[in-house]
Amino acid sequence: MILRILLIDMFIITIFMYLLLLGASKCKTAEEIEMEDIEQMEQLKNNCRRQSNDK
């Protein structure tokens, strides 16, 4: 019984988190999206360099 309640709660939390993340990404302007893309590209480049140095 307790397991069933926990599973239902986890499922509900998962749905709300998905909706929260989906809504947050829709509120961004084009400039914010572009800045995030640039930051992610820089992070990927830095991580690739680190992995190359580690080998």
DSSP file (Angstrom, degrees, kcal/mol; ACC not computed):
  #  RESIDUE AA STRUCTURE BP1 BP2  ACC     N-H-->O    O-->H-N    N-H-->O    O-->H-N    TCO  KAPPA ALPHA  PHI   PSI    X-CA   Y-CA   Z-CA
    1    1 A M     >        0   0    0      0, 0.0     4,-1.9     0, 0.0     5,-0.1   0.000 360.0 360.0 360.0 -47.2    0.0    0.0    0.0
    2    2 A I  H  >  +     0   0    0      1,-0.2     4,-2.5     2,-0.2     5,-0.2   0.894 360.0  53.8 -65.6 -38.8    2.8    2.4    1.0
    3    3 A L  H  > S+     0   0    0      1,-0.2     4,-2.5     2,-0.2    -1,-0.2   0.901 107.1  51.0 -61.9 -41.4    4.7    1.4   -2.1
    4    4 A R  H  > S+     0   0    0      2,-0.2     4,-2.2     1,-0.2    -1,-0.2   0.908 110.6  48.8 -62.6 -42.5    1.7    2.2   -4.4
    5    5 A I  H  X S+     0   0    0     -4,-1.9     4,-2.5     2,-0.2    -2,-0.2   0.911 111.5  49.8 -64.4 -42.6    1.3    5.7   -2.8
    6    6 A L  H  X S+     0   0    0     -4,-2.5     4,-2.6     2,-0.2    -2,-0.2   0.908 110.4  49.9 -63.0 -42.1    5.0    6.4   -3.2
    7    7 A L  H  X S+     0   0    0     -4,-2.5     4,-2.2     2,-0.2    -1,-0.2   0.904 111.5  48.2 -64.0 -41.3    4.9    5.4   -6.9
    8    8 A I  H  X S+     0   0    0     -4,-2.2     4,-2.4     2,-0.2    -2,-0.2   0.918 112.2  49.7 -65.0 -43.2    1.9    7.6   -7.6
    9    9 A D  H  X S+     0   0    0     -4,-2.5     4,-2.6     1,-0.2    -2,-0.2   0.918 110.9  49.4 -61.1 -44.0    3.6   10.5   -5.8
   10   10 A M  H  X S+     0   0    0     -4,-2.6     4,-2.3     1,-0.2    -1,-0.2   0.894 110.6  50.7 -63.6 -39.3    6.8   10.0   -7.8
   11   11 A F  H  X S+     0   0    0     -4,-2.2     4,-2.1     2,-0.2    -1,-0.2   0.916 111.1  47.8 -64.1 -43.7    4.8    9.9  -11.0
   12   12 A I  H  X S+     0   0    0     -4,-2.4     4,-2.3     2,-0.2    -2,-0.2   0.914 111.8  49.8 -64.4 -43.2    2.9   13.1  -10.2
   13   13 A I  H  X S+     0   0    0     -4,-2.6     4,-2.5     1,-0.2    -1,-0.2   0.898 109.0  53.3 -62.1 -40.2    6.2   14.8   -9.3
   14   14 A T  H  X S+     0   0    0     -4,-2.3     4,-2.3     2,-0.2    -1,-0.2   0.915 108.8  48.7 -61.0 -44.0    7.7   13.7  -12.5
   15   15 A I  H  X S+     0   0    0     -4,-2.1     4,-2.3     1,-0.2    -2,-0.2   0.922 112.3  48.1 -63.1 -44.5    4.8   15.2  -14.5
   16   16 A F  H  X S+     0   0    0     -4,-2.3     4,-2.3     1,-0.2    -2,-0.2   0.889 110.8  50.7 -65.5 -38.5    5.1   18.5  -12.7
   17   17 A M  H  X S+     0   0    0     -4,-2.5     4,-2.6     2,-0.2     5,-0.2   0.909 109.9  50.8 -65.0 -41.1    8.8   18.7  -13.2
   18   18 A Y  H  X S+     0   0    0     -4,-2.3     4,-2.5     1,-0.2    -2,-0.2   0.931 111.9  46.8 -60.3 -46.2    8.4   18.0  -16.9
   19   19 A L  H  X S+     0   0    0     -4,-2.3     4,-2.4     2,-0.2    -2,-0.2   0.877 111.3  52.3 -65.0 -37.2    5.8   20.8  -17.2
   20   20 A L  H  X S+     0   0    0     -4,-2.3     4,-2.1     2,-0.2    -2,-0.2   0.935 112.7  43.7 -63.2 -47.1    8.0   23.1  -15.2
   21   21 A L  H  X S+     0   0    0     -4,-2.6     4,-1.7     2,-0.2    -2,-0.2   0.885 113.7  51.3 -67.1 -38.5   11.0   22.5  -17.5
   22   22 A L  H  X S+     0   0    0     -4,-2.5     4,-1.0    -5,-0.2    -2,-0.2   0.917 112.5  45.7 -64.9 -43.0    8.9   22.7  -20.6
   23   23 A G  H  X S+     0   0    0     -4,-2.4     4,-0.9     1,-0.2    -2,-0.2   0.859 109.1  55.6 -68.2 -36.0    7.4   26.0  -19.5
   24   24 A A  H  < S+     0   0    0     -4,-2.1     3,-0.4     1,-0.2     4,-0.2   0.864 106.2  50.6 -66.2 -35.9   10.7   27.5  -18.5
   25   25 A S  H >< S+     0   0    0     -4,-1.7     3,-0.7     1,-0.2    -1,-0.2   0.774 105.8  56.2 -75.2 -24.1   12.2   26.9  -22.0
   26   26 A K  H 3< S+     0   0    0     -4,-1.0    -1,-0.2     1,-0.2    -2,-0.2   0.713  99.0  61.3 -78.3 -19.7    9.3   28.6  -23.7
   27   27 A C  T 3< S+     0   0    0     -4,-0.9    -1,-0.2    -3,-0.4     2,-0.2   0.507  81.8 106.0 -84.9  -4.1    9.8   31.8  -21.8
   28   28 A K    <   -     0   0    0     -3,-0.7     2,-0.1    -4,-0.2    -3,-0.0  -0.502  66.2-130.8 -81.5 144.1   13.3   32.4  -23.1
   29   29 A T     >  -     0   0    0     -2,-0.2     4,-2.2     1,-0.1     5,-0.2  -0.377  29.6-104.0 -81.8 169.4   14.0   35.1  -25.7
   30   30 A A  H  > S+     0   0    0      1,-0.2     4,-2.3     2,-0.2     5,-0.2   0.864 122.4  54.3 -62.2 -36.2   16.0   34.4  -28.8
   31   31 A E  H  > S+     0   0    0      2,-0.2     4,-2.5     1,-0.2    -1,-0.2   0.908 107.8  48.8 -66.0 -41.4   19.0   36.2  -27.2
   32   32 A E  H  > S+     0   0    0      2,-0.2     4,-2.3     1,-0.2    -2,-0.2   0.910 111.7  49.3 -64.5 -41.9   18.9   34.1  -24.1
   33   33 A I  H  X S+     0   0    0     -4,-2.2     4,-2.2     2,-0.2    -2,-0.2   0.917 111.8  48.8 -63.2 -42.7   18.7   30.9  -26.2
   34   34 A E  H  X S+     0   0    0     -4,-2.3     4,-2.2     2,-0.2    -2,-0.2   0.908 110.7  50.4 -64.5 -42.1   21.6   32.0  -28.3
   35   35 A M  H  X S+     0   0    0     -4,-2.5     4,-2.4     1,-0.2    -1,-0.2   0.906 110.5  49.5 -63.3 -41.1   23.7   32.9  -25.2
   36   36 A E  H  X S+     0   0    0     -4,-2.3     4,-2.5     2,-0.2    -1,-0.2   0.901 109.3  52.3 -64.0 -40.3   23.0   29.5  -23.7
   37   37 A D  H  X S+     0   0    0     -4,-2.2     4,-2.2     2,-0.2    -2,-0.2   0.918 110.3  48.1 -60.7 -43.5   24.0   27.8  -27.0
   38   38 A I  H  X S+     0   0    0     -4,-2.2     4,-2.2     2,-0.2    -2,-0.2   0.919 111.8  49.4 -64.1 -43.8   27.3   29.7  -27.0
   39   39 A E  H  X S+     0   0    0     -4,-2.4     4,-2.3     1,-0.2    -1,-0.2   0.900 111.2  49.7 -61.9 -41.2   28.0   28.8  -23.3
   40   40 A Q  H  X S+     0   0    0     -4,-2.5     4,-2.4     2,-0.2    -1,-0.2   0.889 109.2  51.8 -66.4 -38.2   27.3   25.2  -24.0
   41   41 A M  H  X S+     0   0    0     -4,-2.2     4,-2.3     2,-0.2    -2,-0.2   0.909 110.0  49.4 -63.8 -41.5   29.6   25.1  -27.0
   42   42 A E  H  X S+     0   0    0     -4,-2.2     4,-2.5     2,-0.2    -2,-0.2   0.909 110.6  50.4 -63.7 -42.0   32.4   26.6  -24.9
   43   43 A Q  H  X S+     0   0    0     -4,-2.3     4,-2.6     1,-0.2    -2,-0.2   0.912 110.1  49.9 -62.4 -42.5   31.8   24.0  -22.2
   44   44 A L  H  X S+     0   0    0     -4,-2.4     4,-2.3     2,-0.2    -1,-0.2   0.908 111.0  49.2 -63.6 -41.3   32.0   21.2  -24.7
   45   45 A K  H  X S+     0   0    0     -4,-2.3     4,-2.1     2,-0.2    -2,-0.2   0.922 112.0  48.6 -63.1 -43.8   35.2   22.6  -26.2
   46   46 A N  H  X S+     0   0    0     -4,-2.5     4,-2.2     1,-0.2    -2,-0.2   0.903 111.9  48.9 -63.7 -41.2   36.8   22.9  -22.7
   47   47 A N  H  X S+     0   0    0     -4,-2.6     4,-2.3     1,-0.2    -1,-0.2   0.880 109.7  51.7 -66.8 -37.5   35.7   19.3  -21.8
   48   48 A C  H  X S+     0   0    0     -4,-2.3     4,-2.0     2,-0.2    -1,-0.2   0.900 110.1  49.4 -65.4 -39.5   37.1   18.0  -25.1
   49   49 A R  H  X S+     0   0    0     -4,-2.1     4,-2.1     2,-0.2    -2,-0.2   0.907 110.7  50.2 -64.9 -41.4   40.5   19.7  -24.4
   50   50 A R  H  X S+     0   0    0     -4,-2.2     4,-1.9     1,-0.2    -2,-0.2   0.911 110.6  48.8 -63.5 -42.3   40.6   18.3  -20.8
   51   51 A Q  H  X S+     0   0    0     -4,-2.3     4,-1.1     1,-0.2    -1,-0.2   0.872 110.4  51.5 -66.8 -36.2   39.9   14.8  -22.1
   52   52 A S  H  < S+     0   0    0     -4,-2.0     3,-0.3     1,-0.2    -1,-0.2   0.888 111.0  47.9 -66.6 -38.1   42.6   15.1  -24.7
   53   53 A N  H  < S+     0   0    0     -4,-2.1    -2,-0.2     1,-0.2    -1,-0.2   0.814 106.9  57.4 -70.8 -30.6   45.1   16.2  -22.1
   54   54 A D  H  <        0   0    0     -4,-1.9    -1,-0.2     1,-0.2    -2,-0.2   0.776 360.0 360.0 -71.5 -26.4   44.1   13.4  -19.7
   55   55 A K     <        0   0    0     -4,-1.1    -1,-0.2    -3,-0.3    -2,-0.2   0.488 360.0 360.0 -77.1 360.0   45.0   10.7  -22.3
